Amino acid sequence: MNMKKKLAPITELMDSLFQKKEDLEEVKKLVPISTWYRSIRYKTEKLWSCQRRVVTKVCYGSDGLKMRHVVTSLPASKIPPSKLYTKKYCPRGEIENRIKEQQLDLLADRTSTQTFQSNQLRLWIHSWAYVLINAFRQHC
């Protein structure tokens, strides 16, 4: 079962807080874009062995309602929902995007050696090859 189905009750709860049939132009005049971060404790009926913290980012604006959920084990007393989402979750996603970009676009998917240095050397070689090939394409 994917995460979307597990978090369906939370999504329904957040959806119920907003009227979808409101005139969005009127809302846009009053509040151009609103973003809220909320944190709740949640446990699925069967799949999770314990309660987990679910942080939800709710954006409401001219495009309508958009929600994103993050499941974490970090307690609310250590980090508030907005900081968890913006300072921990988003930067981690950016790093993962750069790694994926390196592996897919530069064909650098062989990072299977045991040491960091050898994997880093492989990525450098792939990067240099990519830069050389692009320079060759531009000049020829």
Long-range contacts (C-beta under 8 A, 24 or more apart in sequence): 1-47, 3-69, 3-71, 6-44, 6-47, 6-48, 7-42, 7-54, 7-69, 7-71, 9-42, 10-40, 10-42, 10-54, 10-56, 10-69, 11-67, 11-69, 14-38, 14-56, 14-58, 14-67, 15-65, 15-67, 17-58, 18-60, 18-65, 20-64, 20-65, 24-61, 24-62, 24-64, 25-62, 27-60, 27-61, 27-62, 28-61, 28-62, 31-60, 31-61, 32-61, 32-62, 33-59, 33-60, 33-61, 33-62, 34-59, 34-60, 34-61, 35-59, 35-60, 36-60, 37-80, 37-81, 37-82, 37-84, 37-85, 38-81, 39-76, 39-80, 39-81, 39-84, 55-81, 55-84, 55-85, 55-89, 56-81, 57-85, 102-126, 102-127, 105-130, 106-130
